[in-house]
Amino acid sequence: MITGGAGFIGSALTQPLRIAGHTVSPLDNLSVTSTRPRPQDLQVRDVRSLTARDLDGVDTVVPLAALKSVPASFEVGGFEHNV
């Protein structure tokens, strides 16, 4: 699973991992818009809504989800979102 899967790094990482034979589940809340193509099978949801059941069968999480704005990271909920 790649959280932040529609971001610059997440979207760029998805395809090579798939080419290498890995099953990849990209996830992003799309809070930041981009002109980059979104990965196939992108799950549009907030990473904070994930449950243990959502991670059944997932053996690796690449944690790239974070608030893009440093000042917003210090607002209420920012730390929780980034961690």
C-alpha positions as CSV (number, residue, x, y, z in Angstrom):
1,M,0.0,0.0,0.0
2,I,1.2,3.5,-0.8
3,T,-0.4,6.3,1.2
4,G,-0.2,9.6,-0.7
5,G,-0.5,7.5,-3.8
6,A,-1.6,10.3,-6.1
7,G,1.2,12.6,-5.0
8,F,4.4,13.2,-7.0
9,I,6.4,10.5,-5.4
10,G,3.6,8.1,-4.7
11,S,2.3,8.1,-8.3
12,A,5.8,7.8,-9.7
13,L,6.6,4.8,-7.4
14,T,3.4,2.8,-8.2
15,Q,4.2,1.9,-11.8
16,P,7.8,0.6,-11.3
17,L,6.6,-1.5,-8.3
18,R,3.9,-3.0,-10.4
19,I,6.3,-3.7,-13.3
20,A,8.5,-5.5,-10.8
21,G,5.6,-7.8,-10.0
22,H,4.3,-6.3,-6.8
23,T,0.6,-5.8,-6.0
24,V,0.2,-2.1,-5.2
25,S,-2.8,-0.4,-3.5
26,P,-2.4,3.4,-3.9
27,L,-4.4,5.5,-1.5
28,D,-4.9,9.3,-1.4
29,N,-7.5,11.7,-0.1
30,L,-6.9,14.1,-3.1
31,S,-6.7,17.1,-0.8
32,V,-4.0,18.5,-3.1
33,T,-4.9,18.7,-6.8
34,S,-2.4,17.7,-9.4
35,T,-2.3,17.5,-13.2
36,R,-0.4,14.2,-12.9
37,P,-2.3,11.1,-14.0
38,R,-3.7,9.2,-11.0
39,P,-2.6,5.6,-10.5
40,Q,-5.0,2.9,-11.6
41,D,-7.2,1.6,-8.8
42,L,-6.5,4.6,-6.6
43,Q,-8.5,4.4,-3.4
44,V,-9.8,7.9,-2.6
45,R,-10.0,8.1,1.2
46,D,-8.3,9.6,4.2
47,V,-5.4,7.5,5.5
48,R,-6.8,8.1,9.0
49,S,-9.9,6.1,8.2
50,L,-7.9,2.9,7.6
51,T,-8.7,0.0,9.9
52,A,-6.9,-3.2,10.7
53,R,-9.2,-5.0,8.3
54,D,-8.2,-2.6,5.5
55,L,-4.7,-3.9,5.9
56,D,-5.5,-7.6,5.7
57,G,-3.1,-9.0,3.1
58,V,-0.9,-5.9,3.1
59,D,2.7,-6.7,4.0
60,T,4.3,-3.3,3.4
61,V,3.0,0.3,3.7
62,V,5.0,3.1,2.1
63,P,3.8,6.1,4.1
64,L,3.9,9.1,1.8
65,A,0.6,10.8,2.9
66,A,1.2,14.1,4.6
67,L,-0.1,17.7,4.6
68,K,1.7,19.6,2.0
69,S,1.7,22.8,4.0
70,V,4.2,23.0,6.9
71,P,2.2,25.6,8.8
72,A,-1.0,23.5,8.4
73,S,0.9,20.6,10.0
74,F,1.1,22.5,13.2
75,E,-2.7,23.2,13.3
76,V,-5.1,21.0,15.3
77,G,-5.1,17.5,13.7
78,G,-2.0,18.1,11.6
79,F,0.3,15.9,13.6
80,E,-2.3,13.1,13.6
81,H,-2.7,13.4,9.8
82,N,1.1,13.3,9.1
83,V,1.9,10.5,11.5
